[in-house]
Amino acid sequence: MDRYDLDTPLIVMPSPYGTDVWTIRHACSGVAVFGATSSGKSSGSGRLLALKYLTAGFGGLVLTVKPDEVETWRSYCVMTGRIDDLVVIEPGAKHVFNILDHAAGHGGDGLAATDNIVELLTQVIEAGQTQDSSRGDDSFWNDQLRLLIIFTIDLIKLAYNRVSVQDIYDIIQTIPHADDALQNTDGKTKAFHKAFEAAQINVNKQIESWAANHTNAQKNAYQDEAVFESALLDAIPDARLLKFVDGYFIDEFIPLAGKTRSIITVSVSAFMFKLLREPFYSLFCRTVSTITPENCYEGKIVIINLPTKEYHKVGRDIQMAAKLLFVRAWEQRDVRINPRVCFIFIDEAQEFLTEFDAKFLTTARSSRIATVYLSQSLSNFYAVMGGQKAEYRVRSLMGNFGTKIFHANTDEATGEYASKLIGDAYFEDQTESVTVAQNFSQTRGRSLKLERVVRPEAFTKLLTGGPSNNLCVEGYIHRQGQSFSNDWSHRKMIFRQDYKPK
């Protein structure tokens, strides 16, 4: 059997009803784990999944929230003989991942490369806005943000034939205002003007080369200015693009009201400025990548050690960008050539959620991407998804996790969701009544009553591990589309906190 065949067992679960297996197919259908702080989710089911994935030879990406996570994964790699596959991207380490270079290179040439960069930047910036404010549902701001990034990158490519974080930041910072003269006012060449001049020079060279090859008859035909411009724009794509770029900045962006413009500009500039600061610039922008998503096909486990507890929003944003690029690369590979399963493992997953997660989870199985998201509660997901559509976003996301594990929890939304998910069943309800009067009588009755199989309050009583519970962590596992040997879609499990692979 192929080592990464989807039906290869990862976890064997014996029970009084029979033996169940949890396979690579289930792993690639996504796993969501919920449990309150100290419930044992990370040291119980989270530990088991991590060790099983490493033992199976998966490559992967690990995002970090807590400072000690890299050491936890280092110990996992030692236990599974995978320490040589561990790659840590962190300040002072030798490995770097150039975000924009990978986005541009993975998109190919021309429009695809530009679109890849635009999608990367807008996804991360919009996700930050959704988590940090209620403006995430406003399509006007998102559309304006996207347009600014698109035309700025087009201008940079026309001028310099490559894209850098520094150029994006400098150009956006120096776009003139409506009441400014379009000429330089400080006697210096600003980045915006400099880029436009370089783009015009490059396009003019193409025009001159094109015109030099015309016959006299063609030159005569181009005496009409409209005919000449039409032929020129058809023949030279960069000339057409420059016309669009010029029209956008002169006619649309520069005339924007000051407050509107500043909101859009700050959204982009704030993220780009973060990337220009050390150590982030050296790790993700300055040099050629030493590690890429493609290295995971060889079994590399990449940890981005920028825990948000230390690096806050900038650590979150950069890890979000890396997650998007890793997933996009894995989705585009030919699994017949690179069949190794690649995983994304995120403890405190609410820190890195975007609308993109629900989309890629729909095709994760065919792309052989195994996702493990751990969080304290479903309410965390609602809080960070933000806006008027938060409930629908979370429902969409949860519907795409094929396996869900619920540990001890007092969150009402999580308990109610888990109870409803497990479902209802008919239970026998016995009644008995006794009447003592002139004539003694006794009646008994039986009826069927529809009730929750696992009530919400049951999740508050699950074992949470530690010495007092003999290192046992209880949880309910729910698997969609396939019943367990007990004929239910769920079963109660015990996870050992001292589990080690054999």
C-alpha positions as CSV (number, residue, x, y, z in Angstrom):
1,M,0.0,0.0,0.0
2,D,1.2,3.5,-0.8
3,R,2.5,5.1,2.4
4,Y,0.2,8.1,1.9
5,D,-2.8,6.2,0.7
6,L,-5.9,8.0,2.1
7,D,-7.1,4.8,3.7
8,T,-3.9,4.2,5.7
9,P,-4.8,4.0,9.4
10,L,-3.3,6.6,11.7
11,I,-5.2,5.9,15.0
12,V,-6.6,2.6,16.1
13,M,-9.5,2.9,18.6
14,P,-10.7,-0.4,20.2
15,S,-14.0,-0.5,22.0
16,P,-16.5,-3.0,23.4
17,Y,-18.3,-2.8,20.0
18,G,-15.3,-3.3,17.8
19,T,-12.2,-1.6,16.6
20,D,-12.4,1.7,14.8
21,V,-9.7,3.3,12.7
22,W,-9.0,6.9,11.9
23,T,-7.2,7.3,8.6
24,I,-5.2,9.8,6.5
25,R,-8.5,10.5,4.7
26,H,-10.0,11.7,8.0
27,A,-6.9,13.7,8.8
28,C,-7.1,15.4,5.4
29,S,-10.8,16.3,6.0
30,G,-9.8,18.6,8.8
31,V,-9.8,18.4,12.6
32,A,-11.2,21.0,15.0
33,V,-10.4,20.6,18.7
34,F,-12.2,22.5,21.5
35,G,-11.5,22.6,25.2
36,A,-11.3,25.1,27.9
37,T,-8.0,26.3,29.4
38,S,-6.4,23.3,31.3
39,S,-8.9,20.9,29.7
40,G,-6.0,18.9,28.3
41,K,-6.8,19.6,24.6
42,S,-3.2,20.4,23.7
43,S,-1.6,17.7,25.9
44,G,-4.3,15.2,25.0
45,S,-5.8,14.9,21.6
46,G,-3.5,17.7,20.2
47,R,-0.4,15.8,21.3
48,L,-1.7,12.5,19.9
49,L,-2.5,14.0,16.5
50,A,0.9,15.8,16.3
51,L,2.8,12.6,17.1
52,K,0.8,10.5,14.8
53,Y,1.3,12.9,11.9
54,L,5.1,13.1,12.5
55,T,5.3,9.3,12.8
56,A,3.5,9.0,9.5
57,G,6.1,11.1,7.8
58,F,4.0,14.2,7.1
59,G,5.6,17.5,6.3
60,G,3.9,20.6,7.8
61,L,3.7,24.1,9.0
62,V,3.2,25.1,12.7
63,L,2.1,28.6,13.7
64,T,2.8,29.8,17.2
65,V,1.0,31.8,19.8
66,K,2.8,30.8,23.0
67,P,6.5,31.1,23.5
68,D,7.0,27.4,24.5
69,E,5.4,25.9,21.5
70,V,8.7,25.5,19.5
71,E,10.2,23.5,22.4
72,T,7.1,21.3,22.5
73,W,7.4,20.5,18.8
74,R,11.2,20.0,19.2
75,S,10.4,17.3,21.7
76,Y,7.8,15.7,19.4
77,C,10.4,15.6,16.6
78,V,12.9,13.9,18.9
79,M,10.3,11.3,20.0
80,T,9.4,10.5,16.4
81,G,13.0,10.6,14.9
82,R,12.1,13.7,12.9
83,I,14.5,16.2,14.5
84,D,16.5,16.5,11.2
85,D,13.3,17.6,9.4
86,L,12.6,20.4,11.8
87,V,13.1,24.0,10.4
88,V,12.5,27.0,12.7
89,I,12.1,30.5,11.3
90,E,12.9,32.8,14.1
91,P,15.1,35.8,14.9
92,G,18.8,34.8,14.8
93,A,18.2,31.6,13.0
94,K,19.6,30.8,9.5
95,H,16.3,30.1,7.7
96,V,14.3,32.7,5.9
97,F,11.2,32.8,3.8
98,N,10.8,35.7,1.4
99,I,7.1,36.2,1.2
100,L,6.7,38.5,-1.8
101,D,9.3,36.6,-3.9
102,H,7.4,33.3,-3.3
103,A,4.1,34.9,-4.0
104,A,5.4,36.4,-7.3
105,G,7.3,33.3,-8.3
106,H,4.6,30.9,-7.5
107,G,2.1,32.8,-9.7
108,G,4.3,32.6,-12.8
109,D,4.8,35.6,-15.0
110,G,2.7,38.7,-15.7
111,L,-0.9,38.9,-14.4
112,A,-0.8,35.7,-12.4
113,A,2.2,36.9,-10.4
114,T,0.6,40.2,-9.7
115,D,-2.7,38.6,-8.7
116,N,-0.8,36.3,-6.3
117,I,0.8,39.2,-4.5
118,V,-2.4,41.2,-4.4
119,E,-4.4,38.3,-3.0
120,L,-1.7,37.7,-0.3
121,L,-1.7,41.3,0.9
122,T,-5.4,41.9,0.7
123,Q,-6.2,38.6,2.5
124,V,-3.9,39.4,5.4
125,I,-4.9,43.1,5.7
126,E,-8.6,42.3,5.4
127,A,-8.4,39.6,8.0
128,G,-6.7,42.0,10.4
129,Q,-9.5,44.5,9.8
130,T,-12.2,41.9,10.4
131,Q,-10.6,40.8,13.7
132,D,-9.9,44.4,14.9
133,S,-12.9,46.3,13.8
134,S,-16.4,46.1,12.4
135,R,-15.4,47.4,9.1
136,G,-14.6,43.9,7.8
137,D,-18.1,43.6,6.2
138,D,-17.8,46.9,4.3
139,S,-17.1,46.0,0.7
140,F,-16.3,49.6,-0.3
141,W,-13.2,49.7,1.9
142,N,-12.0,46.3,0.8
143,D,-12.5,47.1,-2.9
144,Q,-10.6,50.4,-2.5
145,L,-7.8,48.6,-0.7
146,R,-7.6,46.0,-3.4
147,L,-7.4,48.6,-6.2
148,L,-4.7,50.6,-4.5
149,I,-2.5,47.5,-4.1
150,I,-3.2,46.3,-7.7
151,F,-2.2,49.5,-9.3
152,T,0.7,50.2,-7.0
153,I,2.2,46.8,-7.9
154,D,1.5,47.3,-11.6
155,L,3.3,50.6,-11.4
156,I,6.3,49.1,-9.7
157,K,6.5,46.2,-12.2
158,L,6.4,48.7,-15.1
159,A,9.1,50.8,-13.6
160,Y,11.4,48.1,-12.1
161,N,10.2,44.7,-13.3
162,R,10.2,43.4,-9.8
163,V,8.3,44.0,-6.6
164,S,9.7,44.8,-3.1
165,V,8.1,45.7,0.2
166,Q,10.2,48.9,0.3
167,D,8.9,50.1,-3.1
168,I,5.2,49.4,-2.2
169,Y,5.6,51.3,1.1
170,D,7.5,54.3,-0.4
171,I,5.2,54.8,-3.4
172,I,2.0,54.7,-1.3
173,Q,3.5,57.1,1.2
174,T,4.4,59.6,-1.6
175,I,1.2,59.6,-3.8
176,P,0.3,63.3,-4.2
177,H,-2.9,64.8,-2.8
178,A,-5.5,66.5,-4.8
179,D,-4.3,70.0,-3.8
180,D,-0.7,69.2,-4.5
181,A,1.0,70.0,-7.8
182,L,1.9,66.8,-9.7
183,Q,5.5,68.1,-9.8
184,N,7.8,67.6,-6.9
185,T,7.4,70.3,-4.4
186,D,10.5,69.7,-2.2
187,G,13.1,69.6,-4.9
188,K,13.6,65.9,-4.5
189,T,12.5,63.0,-6.6
190,K,9.7,61.2,-4.6
191,A,9.2,57.5,-4.9
192,F,5.8,57.9,-6.7
193,H,7.1,60.4,-9.3
194,K,10.3,58.4,-9.7
195,A,8.4,55.2,-10.4
196,F,6.1,56.9,-12.9
197,E,9.1,58.4,-14.8
198,A,10.8,55.0,-14.9
199,A,7.7,53.3,-16.2
200,Q,7.2,56.0,-18.9
201,I,10.9,55.5,-20.0
202,N,10.5,51.8,-20.2
203,V,7.2,52.0,-22.1
204,N,8.6,54.7,-24.5
205,K,11.5,52.4,-25.4
206,Q,9.0,49.7,-26.4
207,I,7.0,52.2,-28.4
208,E,10.2,53.4,-30.2
209,S,11.1,49.8,-31.1
210,W,7.6,49.1,-32.3
211,A,7.5,52.3,-34.4
212,A,10.9,51.6,-36.0
213,N,9.7,48.5,-37.6
214,H,6.8,50.1,-39.4
215,T,6.7,50.5,-43.2
216,N,5.9,53.9,-44.8
217,A,2.4,52.7,-45.6
218,Q,1.8,51.8,-41.9
219,K,3.2,55.2,-40.8
220,N,0.9,57.0,-43.2
221,A,-2.0,55.0,-41.8
222,Y,-1.1,56.1,-38.3
223,Q,-1.4,59.8,-39.1
224,D,-4.8,59.7,-37.5
225,E,-4.1,60.0,-33.7
226,A,-7.0,57.8,-32.7
227,V,-5.9,55.0,-35.1
228,F,-2.3,55.3,-33.9
229,E,-3.2,55.1,-30.2
230,S,-5.5,52.1,-30.9
231,A,-2.8,50.2,-32.7
232,L,-0.2,51.2,-30.1
233,L,-2.3,49.9,-27.2
234,D,-3.1,46.7,-29.0
235,A,0.6,46.1,-29.9
236,I,2.2,47.0,-26.5
237,P,0.4,45.6,-23.4
238,D,2.6,47.7,-21.1
239,A,1.4,50.9,-22.8
240,R,-2.2,49.9,-22.2
241,L,-1.4,49.0,-18.6
242,L,0.4,52.3,-18.0
243,K,-2.6,54.1,-19.3
244,F,-4.9,52.3,-16.8
245,V,-2.4,53.0,-13.9
246,D,-2.2,56.7,-14.8
247,G,-6.0,56.9,-15.0
248,Y,-6.5,55.2,-11.6
249,F,-4.1,57.4,-9.7
250,I,-5.0,60.7,-11.4
251,D,-8.8,60.3,-11.8
252,E,-9.7,58.0,-8.9
253,F,-7.3,57.8,-6.0
254,I,-5.8,61.3,-5.8
255,P,-9.2,63.0,-5.9
256,L,-10.5,60.9,-2.9
257,A,-11.6,62.7,0.2
258,G,-8.8,63.1,2.7
259,K,-10.3,60.9,5.4
260,T,-11.3,58.1,3.0
261,R,-7.9,58.1,1.4
262,S,-6.1,58.1,4.7
263,I,-8.0,55.0,5.9
264,I,-7.1,53.1,2.8
265,T,-3.5,54.2,2.7
266,V,-2.9,53.5,6.4
267,S,-4.3,49.9,6.0
268,V,-1.7,49.1,3.4
269,S,1.2,51.1,4.8
270,A,0.8,49.8,8.4
271,F,1.3,46.2,7.2
272,M,4.2,47.0,4.8
273,F,5.9,49.0,7.6
274,K,5.8,46.0,9.9
275,L,7.6,44.0,7.3
276,L,10.3,46.7,6.9
277,R,11.2,46.4,10.6
278,E,13.8,44.0,12.0
279,P,13.8,41.1,12.5
280,F,10.9,40.7,10.2
281,Y,12.6,42.3,7.2
282,S,15.5,40.0,7.3
283,L,13.4,36.9,7.9
284,F,10.7,37.5,5.3
285,C,11.8,40.2,2.8
286,R,15.5,40.9,2.4
287,T,17.1,37.8,1.0
288,V,16.4,34.7,-1.0
289,S,14.3,32.0,0.8
290,T,16.2,29.1,2.4
291,I,13.0,27.3,3.1
292,T,9.7,27.2,1.1
293,P,6.4,25.3,1.2
294,E,7.8,22.9,-1.4
295,N,10.4,21.6,1.1
296,C,7.5,20.1,3.0
297,Y,7.1,17.6,0.1
298,E,10.4,16.2,1.4
299,G,9.1,16.0,4.9
300,K,10.2,19.3,6.4
301,I,8.3,20.6,9.4
302,V,8.4,24.4,9.4
303,I,7.7,26.3,12.6
304,I,7.4,30.1,12.5
305,N,8.5,31.0,15.9
306,L,7.0,34.5,16.2
307,P,4.5,33.8,19.0
308,T,1.8,36.4,19.2
309,K,2.2,36.5,23.0
310,E,5.6,38.2,22.2
311,Y,5.2,39.8,18.8
312,H,1.5,40.6,19.0
313,K,-0.2,41.8,15.8
314,V,2.8,41.8,13.6
315,G,3.6,38.2,14.6
316,R,0.0,37.3,13.7
317,D,-0.1,39.1,10.4
318,I,3.2,37.6,9.1
319,Q,2.2,34.1,10.2
320,M,-1.1,34.6,8.4
321,A,0.7,35.5,5.2
322,A,2.9,32.4,5.5
323,K,-0.1,30.2,6.1
324,L,-1.8,31.5,2.9
325,L,1.3,30.9,0.8
326,F,2.0,27.5,2.2
327,V,-1.6,26.4,1.6
328,R,-1.7,27.9,-1.9
329,A,1.5,26.1,-2.9
330,W,0.3,22.8,-1.5
331,E,-3.0,23.2,-3.3
332,Q,-1.3,23.7,-6.7
333,R,1.0,20.7,-6.5
334,D,0.4,17.4,-8.4
335,V,-0.1,14.9,-5.6
336,R,0.8,12.1,-8.0
337,I,4.3,13.5,-8.1
338,N,4.4,14.8,-4.5
339,P,2.0,12.5,-2.6
340,R,3.3,13.3,0.9
341,V,0.6,14.7,3.2
342,C,1.3,18.2,4.5
343,F,-0.3,19.5,7.7
344,I,-1.1,22.8,9.3
345,F,-1.2,22.7,13.1
346,I,-2.4,25.8,15.0
347,D,-3.0,25.8,18.8
348,E,-5.1,28.9,19.6
349,A,-6.4,28.8,16.0
350,Q,-8.7,31.8,16.5
351,E,-5.6,34.0,16.3
352,F,-5.1,33.2,12.6
353,L,-8.6,32.7,11.2
354,T,-9.5,34.2,7.8
355,E,-12.4,33.6,5.4
356,F,-9.9,31.7,3.3
357,D,-9.8,28.8,5.8
358,A,-13.4,27.7,4.9
359,K,-12.6,27.8,1.2
360,F,-9.4,25.8,1.3
361,L,-10.8,23.2,3.7
362,T,-13.4,22.3,1.0
363,T,-10.6,20.9,-1.2
364,A,-8.0,20.0,1.4
365,R,-8.6,16.2,1.1
366,S,-7.8,16.1,-2.6
367,S,-4.8,18.4,-2.0
368,R,-3.6,16.1,0.9
369,I,-3.6,18.9,3.4
370,A,-4.3,17.8,7.0
371,T,-5.5,20.7,9.2
372,V,-5.6,20.7,13.0
373,Y,-7.1,23.8,14.6
374,L,-7.3,24.0,18.4
375,S,-9.2,26.6,20.4
376,Q,-10.8,27.0,23.8
377,S,-14.3,27.6,22.5
378,L,-16.5,28.3,19.5
379,S,-17.1,31.7,21.0
380,N,-13.5,32.5,20.2
381,F,-14.3,31.9,16.5
382,Y,-17.3,34.2,16.6
383,A,-15.3,36.9,18.3
384,V,-12.5,37.1,15.8
385,M,-14.6,36.5,12.6
386,G,-16.3,39.8,13.5
387,G,-18.9,41.8,11.6
388,Q,-22.5,41.1,10.7
389,K,-21.8,37.8,9.0
390,A,-19.7,36.3,11.8
391,E,-22.2,33.5,12.5
392,Y,-22.4,32.4,8.9
393,R,-18.6,32.6,8.5
394,V,-18.2,30.3,11.6
395,R,-20.9,27.9,10.4
396,S,-19.2,27.6,7.0
397,L,-15.9,27.0,8.6
398,M,-17.1,24.4,11.1
399,G,-19.0,22.5,8.4
400,N,-15.7,21.9,6.6
401,F,-14.0,20.1,9.5
402,G,-14.7,16.4,9.1
403,T,-13.6,15.5,12.6
404,K,-14.4,17.5,15.7
405,I,-13.1,16.7,19.2
406,F,-14.8,18.3,22.3
407,H,-13.0,18.3,25.7
408,A,-14.1,19.8,29.0
409,N,-15.7,23.1,28.4
410,T,-18.1,25.5,30.2
411,D,-18.7,27.7,27.2
412,E,-22.4,27.7,26.5
413,A,-22.1,28.1,22.7
414,T,-19.6,25.2,22.4
415,G,-21.5,22.9,24.6
416,E,-24.8,23.6,22.8
417,Y,-23.1,23.2,19.4
418,A,-21.5,19.9,20.4
419,S,-24.7,18.5,21.9
420,K,-26.7,19.4,18.8
421,L,-24.0,18.0,16.5
422,I,-24.0,14.6,18.3
423,G,-27.8,14.7,18.0
424,D,-31.0,13.3,19.6
425,A,-32.2,9.8,20.2
426,Y,-35.3,8.1,21.6
427,F,-35.0,6.9,25.1
428,E,-37.5,4.8,27.0
429,D,-39.3,6.8,29.7
430,Q,-40.9,4.7,32.4
431,T,-43.7,6.0,34.6
432,E,-45.3,4.5,37.6
433,S,-48.2,5.8,39.8
434,V,-49.8,4.3,43.0
435,T,-53.2,5.3,44.3
436,V,-54.2,4.5,47.9
437,A,-57.9,4.9,48.5
438,Q,-60.8,2.5,49.0
439,N,-59.4,0.4,46.3
440,F,-55.6,0.2,45.9
441,S,-54.4,0.7,42.4
442,Q,-51.0,0.8,40.7
443,T,-50.2,1.7,37.1
444,R,-47.1,1.5,35.0
445,G,-46.4,3.0,31.6
446,R,-43.6,3.2,29.1
447,S,-43.1,5.8,26.3
448,L,-40.4,6.9,24.0
449,K,-38.9,10.3,24.6
450,L,-36.6,12.2,22.2
451,E,-33.7,13.7,24.0
452,R,-30.1,14.8,23.5
453,V,-27.6,11.9,23.4
454,V,-25.1,14.0,25.2
455,R,-26.4,17.0,27.0
456,P,-24.5,20.3,27.0
457,E,-23.7,20.1,30.7
458,A,-21.9,16.7,30.2
459,F,-19.0,18.6,28.7
460,T,-18.3,20.3,32.0
461,K,-17.7,17.0,33.7
462,L,-15.0,15.5,31.4
463,L,-11.6,14.5,32.9
464,T,-9.0,17.2,32.3
465,G,-5.8,15.2,32.8
466,G,-3.0,15.8,35.4
467,P,-1.9,13.4,38.2
468,S,-5.4,13.6,39.9
469,N,-6.9,12.0,36.7
470,N,-4.0,9.6,36.1
471,L,-3.0,11.7,33.1
472,C,-6.2,10.9,31.3
473,V,-8.1,13.5,29.2
474,E,-11.6,12.7,28.1
475,G,-13.2,14.0,25.0
476,Y,-16.0,13.3,22.5
477,I,-14.9,12.7,19.0
478,H,-17.4,13.3,16.2
479,R,-16.7,12.1,12.7
480,Q,-19.0,13.0,9.8
481,G,-20.0,10.7,7.0
482,Q,-18.9,7.5,8.7
483,S,-20.3,5.8,11.9
484,F,-18.1,4.2,14.5
485,S,-18.5,0.6,15.6
486,N,-21.2,1.7,18.1
487,D,-23.4,2.8,15.2
488,W,-23.1,6.4,16.2
489,S,-21.2,9.3,14.6
490,H,-19.5,10.0,17.9
491,R,-17.7,8.1,20.7
492,K,-16.2,9.1,24.0
493,M,-12.4,8.7,24.1
494,I,-9.6,8.9,26.6
495,F,-6.3,10.6,25.5
496,R,-3.1,9.9,27.5
497,Q,-1.0,12.9,28.3
498,D,2.0,10.6,28.5
499,Y,1.4,9.0,25.1
500,K,4.6,8.2,23.2
501,P,4.9,6.6,19.8
502,K,6.1,3.0,19.8
